[in-house]
């Protein structure tokens, strides 16, 4: 991503890394405002063999044509679809909704180690209105969904994504 951003924006690689690793996840910049035609990529052999409909990639989802056709219109208001230019028809979905106002301050607790903030001990949301969203308190580094999104995935028999009710688990 960073190489293509640097080329597109005629910026340094370090600046491009900052955009990819900080600005995009935090919602400071939209991907399509930076790379209008999407990203060039290749599908790894293992991924091609698995042939999942939806993949989790960092704080994004990667959807194949089947998933995009089935749930793309539902996600339209939750983020942006970025074309991935490769041998398959794939889309990178970048969630742009942050639940800053919906994070339950009473049930969300920061963790501390030796007096310094060290992530979160617990995380909870007040509402489940949005299909897909990010947490502001986590800087957009993880994505979350509501029950309606899980239902959409199940009803359309989409493969590749699993759901974990432990919101802070690093293991899906």
C-alpha positions in Angstrom: 0.0 0.0 0.0 2.7 2.5 1.0 4.7 2.1 -2.2 1.6 2.8 -4.3 0.6 5.7 -2.1 4.0 7.2 -2.3 4.0 6.9 -6.1 0.4 8.3 -6.4 1.0 11.2 -4.1 4.6 11.8 -5.1 5.6 11.7 -1.4 8.2 9.9 0.6 7.8 6.3 1.6 7.8 7.3 5.3 4.9 9.7 4.7 3.0 7.0 2.7 3.5 4.5 5.6 2.0 7.1 8.0 -1.0 7.5 5.7 -1.5 3.8 5.4 -0.9 2.9 9.1 -2.4 5.9 10.8 -4.5 8.2 8.6 -6.6 5.5 7.0 -7.4 3.4 10.1 -8.2 6.6 12.1 -10.4 8.0 9.4 -8.2 11.1 8.8 -8.1 10.3 5.1 -10.3 8.2 2.8 -8.4 5.7 0.7 -10.1 6.8 -2.6 -9.1 10.4 -2.0 -5.5 9.2 -2.0 -5.4 6.3 -4.5 -8.3 7.0 -6.9 -8.0 3.8 -8.9 -7.5 1.5 -5.9 -4.5 -0.8 -5.3 -2.6 -3.2 -7.5 -2.1 -6.5 -5.8 -1.8 -10.2 -6.3 -3.7 -13.1 -4.8 -1.4 -15.5 -2.9 -1.7 -19.1 -3.8 -3.0 -20.2 -0.4 -5.7 -17.5 -0.5 -6.7 -18.6 -4.0 -7.0 -22.2 -2.8 -9.1 -21.1 0.2 -11.3 -19.0 -2.0 -13.0 -17.2 0.9 -15.8 -14.7 0.2 -14.7 -12.3 2.9 -11.2 -11.9 4.5 -10.2 -9.7 7.4 -7.1 -7.7 6.4 -5.9 -5.4 9.2 -8.8 -3.0 9.9 -10.4 -3.7 6.5 -12.4 -6.4 4.8 -11.6 -7.9 1.5 -14.7 -9.0 -0.4 -14.9 -11.2 -3.6 -17.5 -10.6 -6.2 -20.0 -12.9 -4.5 -19.8 -11.1 -1.2 -19.8 -7.6 -2.8 -22.9 -8.5 -4.8 -24.6 -10.0 -1.7 -23.8 -7.3 1.0 -22.2 -4.4 -0.8 -25.3 -2.3 -1.0 -25.9 -2.8 2.8 -22.4 -1.6 3.6 -22.4 1.4 1.3 -23.2 3.9 4.0 -20.7 2.4 6.4 -17.5 3.0 4.4 -15.8 3.0 1.1 -15.1 0.2 -1.4 -11.7 0.3 -2.9 -11.0 -1.7 -6.1 -8.2 -4.2 -5.8 -6.6 -4.6 -9.3 -5.6 -8.2 -9.6 -6.5 -11.4 -11.4 -9.7 -11.7 -9.4 -12.5 -9.2 -8.8 -11.8 -8.1 -5.2 -12.8 -5.0 -3.2 -11.2 -3.6 -0.1 -13.8 -2.3 2.3 -12.7 0.5 4.5 -15.1 1.2 7.4 -15.5 4.9 8.0 -18.0 4.9 10.9 -16.5 5.4 14.4 -18.5 4.7 17.5 -17.0 7.5 19.5 -20.3 8.6 21.0 -21.5 5.0 21.3 -18.6 3.6 23.3 -20.1 2.9 26.8 -17.8 4.9 29.0 -19.1 3.1 32.1 -18.2 -0.4 30.8 -15.1 0.6 28.8 -12.0 0.5 31.0 -8.4 1.4 30.1 -5.6 -1.0 31.2 -2.5 0.3 32.9 1.0 -1.2 33.4 3.4 0.5 35.8 1.2 3.6 35.8 1.2 3.9 32.0 -1.8 3.3 29.7 -1.6 -0.1 28.1 -4.6 -0.7 25.9 -8.0 -1.6 27.2 -9.2 -3.9 29.9 -12.8 -3.9 28.6 -14.8 -2.4 25.7 -18.5 -2.1 25.3 -20.8 -0.2 22.9 -24.2 1.4 23.8 -25.8 0.9 20.4 -25.8 -1.6 17.6 -27.2 0.6 14.8 -24.2 0.3 12.4 -23.5 -2.9 10.5 -19.7 -2.3 10.5 -17.8 0.2 12.6 -14.5 1.1 14.3 -13.7 2.1 17.8 -12.4 5.6 18.3 -10.8 4.7 21.6 -8.7 2.0 19.8 -7.7 4.4 17.0 -9.6 2.5 14.3 -7.2 -0.5 14.5 -10.0 -3.0 14.8 -13.4 -3.4 13.2 -16.6 -4.5 14.8 -20.0 -5.5 13.5 -23.6 -5.8 14.8 -25.9 -8.9 14.8 -27.5 -7.7 11.5 -24.2 -8.0 9.7 -23.6 -11.5 11.1 -27.1 -12.4 9.8 -26.3 -11.0 6.4 -23.2 -13.1 6.2 -25.0 -16.2 7.3 -28.1 -15.7 5.1 -25.8 -15.3 2.0 -23.6 -18.3 2.9 -20.5 -16.2 2.8 -17.3 -17.9 3.9 -14.0 -16.8 5.4 -15.0 -14.6 8.3 -15.5 -15.6 11.9 -17.1 -13.6 14.7 -15.8 -13.3 18.2 -17.9 -11.9 21.0 -14.8 -11.1 23.1 -14.3 -7.6 21.7 -10.7 -7.3 22.8 -9.5 -10.7 21.8 -6.6 -10.7 19.3 -7.5 -14.2 18.3 -10.5 -14.6 16.0 
